[in-house]
Amino acid sequence: MPVIVDDSELQKQAKIKQQEEAKRISKLARLYGGMKPSEAVVILNQLDDPSVLAILNKMEDDEVSKILPLFSPERAAILTQSMLRGGILN
């Protein structure tokens, strides 16, 4: 017998998934915020820009201000421009 899923159930599942992702990003932001900026940037440099933006957007401003200058000037500028546009990369 097929299982019928209505729109409200799909919306509920999407909301749960979004909440779980937000929790994971917040946890990562706390972990990176607890590292020395020079250590954090070594790892962040290995991640794609959307992942880095998600993490930086959840970090405290003073933590981001210590990490951002440690990226290459080009990448720091790209990340900054993306943050100005609300974190969306083109």
N, C-alpha and C positions, 0 to 999 in steps of 0.2 A: 504494500500500500504506500503510495507516495506521500511524502511529508510536505504539507503546504505551509509556506512561510509568508506571512503578510508584511506589509511595509513597516508597520510599527515594530515588529520583531527585528527586521533588518536594521532599522534605526537604532534600536536598543543595543544590538550587537556592535554596530559601528561606534556608538558612544562608549561602550565598555572597552573596545579596542583602543580608542583614542585616549581614554583615561589611563589605560595600562602603559601606553607609549609615553604619555606625559610623566608618569611616575618613573619610568626608566630614564628619561632624559634628565629629570630633576636629580635622580640619584647620581648619574654621570656628572652632572654639573657640580654636585657637592664633592665628588671624588676628585675631579680636576681642580676645583677650587681649593682643596686641601693640599694639593701638590705645590712644589716650588714652580713658579712660572716657567723656568727654563726646562724643567722636566715635562710639564704639561704640554708645552708647544712641540716638543719632539714627537709626542704621540699624536697630537692634534694635526700635525703636518702630514700624517699618514692617512687621515680621514678625508672624505669628500667634503666639499664646501657646505652642502645642506646639513650634514651631520655636525660639522663645526658650528654652524650658525645656530642650530637647535640647542647645542650645549652652551654656547656663549650667551644666548638670549636668556638662559635660566640662571646664569652666574651673576654674582654681585658685580656692580659697576667697577668697584675698586680692583676686583680680581681680573676682570677683562682688561682694564687699563694697564695691568702689569704683563698680561699675556700677549695682547695684540701687537705691541711693538717688536715682539720676538719673532713674529712671522716675517717672511721676506716683505719688503715694501710693496711689491706688486700684489701679493696675496692679501696683505693687510688692507690695501686699498679696495680690492674686490670684495672682501668680507665687509668692510665699512660701507661701501656702496649698497651692498645687499641689505645690511641692517637698516640703512636709510629708507629703503623701499619696503621695509617690513619683513626682511628675511627671505625674500623670494629671489632666486637666482634666475637669470635669463639664459 
